[in-house]
């Protein structure tokens, strides 16, 4: 079981390594909460964020990850399709005391990424300790229906 913890990310420097579907979902989930997000990936999908949705607080670096990318970062999301690279990023973050979430292995994570429901000033995070994504999705939809949240 994981304790739900809400963080003020407004002053955080966040690094997202990877630009696939998982990275895209995570960036979209934190975009309204984050201070600054840097996305590093060799290829960044054109539709990663629609141009109208890309605020000044998002920087894209179209290149391979380098360990120096961790400098001055407060939180890292390793969301590549390379489990070894994600584990390496996790190890580096832990040595530097940087919070890290890894999409390819719960053992490499300091925190789990919740499914987020927002309505007004209420923010709800839903998680099943990384075990049952289907249950999380169903629960999130039930909460959205209960609160009248539309997509």
C-alpha positions in Angstrom: 0.0 0.0 0.0 1.2 3.5 -0.8 0.4 6.6 1.1 -1.4 9.3 -1.0 0.7 12.4 -0.9 -0.1 15.7 -2.6 2.8 17.9 -3.6 3.0 21.5 -4.6 4.8 21.2 -8.0 4.5 24.9 -8.9 8.2 25.5 -8.1 9.5 22.2 -9.2 11.9 21.6 -12.1 10.5 18.4 -13.6 12.3 16.1 -16.1 10.4 13.7 -18.3 12.6 11.2 -20.2 10.7 9.8 -23.1 7.9 11.1 -25.4 5.7 8.1 -26.0 2.1 7.6 -24.9 2.9 7.1 -21.2 5.1 10.2 -21.1 2.4 12.1 -22.9 -0.3 11.1 -20.4 1.9 12.0 -17.4 2.9 15.4 -18.8 -0.8 16.2 -19.5 -1.7 15.1 -16.0 0.9 17.4 -14.3 0.8 20.3 -16.7 -1.6 22.4 -14.7 0.3 21.7 -11.5 3.9 22.0 -12.6 6.4 24.8 -12.5 8.6 23.8 -15.4 8.8 20.6 -17.4 11.6 19.5 -19.6 10.9 16.6 -22.0 14.0 14.8 -23.4 13.6 12.2 -26.1 15.3 11.3 -29.5 11.9 11.6 -31.2 9.0 13.7 -30.0 5.6 13.0 -31.5 4.1 16.0 -33.2 0.8 15.4 -31.3 2.7 15.0 -27.9 1.0 18.3 -26.9 -1.1 20.2 -29.4 0.7 23.5 -30.2 -2.0 25.6 -28.5 -1.6 23.6 -25.3 2.2 24.0 -25.0 2.8 26.7 -22.4 6.1 28.4 -21.9 6.7 26.1 -18.9 7.4 23.1 -21.2 10.8 22.7 -23.0 11.4 20.0 -25.5 14.9 18.6 -26.1 15.0 16.3 -29.1 18.0 14.2 -28.2 19.0 11.2 -26.1 19.0 11.4 -22.3 22.3 12.4 -20.6 23.0 12.1 -16.9 23.6 15.8 -16.8 19.9 16.3 -17.6 19.3 15.6 -13.9 21.1 18.7 -12.7 18.8 21.0 -10.8 15.8 18.7 -11.1 13.3 18.1 -8.3 11.3 15.3 -9.8 11.9 12.9 -12.7 9.6 10.7 -14.7 11.5 8.0 -16.7 9.0 6.9 -19.3 11.1 5.3 -22.1 10.5 1.9 -23.6 14.0 0.9 -22.4 13.8 -0.7 -19.0 17.5 -0.6 -18.5 17.7 3.1 -19.2 14.8 3.8 -16.9 16.5 1.8 -14.1 19.7 3.7 -14.7 17.9 7.0 -14.4 16.2 5.8 -11.2 19.6 4.8 -9.7 21.1 8.2 -10.6 18.1 10.0 -9.1 18.2 8.1 -5.9 21.9 8.9 -5.5 21.1 12.6 -6.0 18.0 12.6 -3.8 15.6 13.3 -6.6 12.1 11.9 -6.5 11.6 9.5 -9.4 8.8 7.6 -11.1 9.6 4.8 -13.6 7.0 3.5 -16.0 8.7 0.1 -16.4 9.2 -1.1 -12.8 7.6 -0.3 -9.5 10.8 -1.3 -7.7 12.6 1.7 -9.4 9.9 4.2 -8.2 9.9 6.5 -5.2 6.3 7.3 -5.9 3.4 6.0 -8.0 1.7 8.1 -10.6 -2.0 8.4 -9.8 -4.9 8.7 -12.2 -6.1 12.3 -11.5 -9.6 13.6 -11.3 -10.0 17.4 -11.1 -13.2 19.4 -10.5 -12.9 23.0 -9.3 -10.5 23.1 -6.4 -10.9 19.4 -5.7 -8.1 17.1 -6.9 -8.5 13.3 -6.4 -5.7 10.8 -7.0 -6.6 7.2 -7.7 -4.1 4.4 -7.4 -4.1 0.6 -6.7 -0.5 0.3 -5.6 0.6 -0.2 -9.1 -1.3 -3.5 -9.3 -4.6 -3.1 -11.1 -4.7 -0.4 -13.8 -8.2 -1.6 -14.9 -9.5 -1.1 -11.4 -8.0 2.4 -11.3 -9.6 3.4 -14.6 -13.0 2.1 -13.6 -12.8 3.8 -10.2 -11.7 7.1 -11.8 -14.7 7.0 -14.2 -17.1 6.3 -11.3 -15.7 9.3 -9.4 -16.0 11.5 -12.5 -19.6 10.3 -13.0 -20.4 11.0 -9.3 -18.9 14.5 -9.5 -20.3 15.3 -13.0 -16.8 15.7 -14.5 -16.8 15.7 -18.3 -13.7 14.8 -20.4 
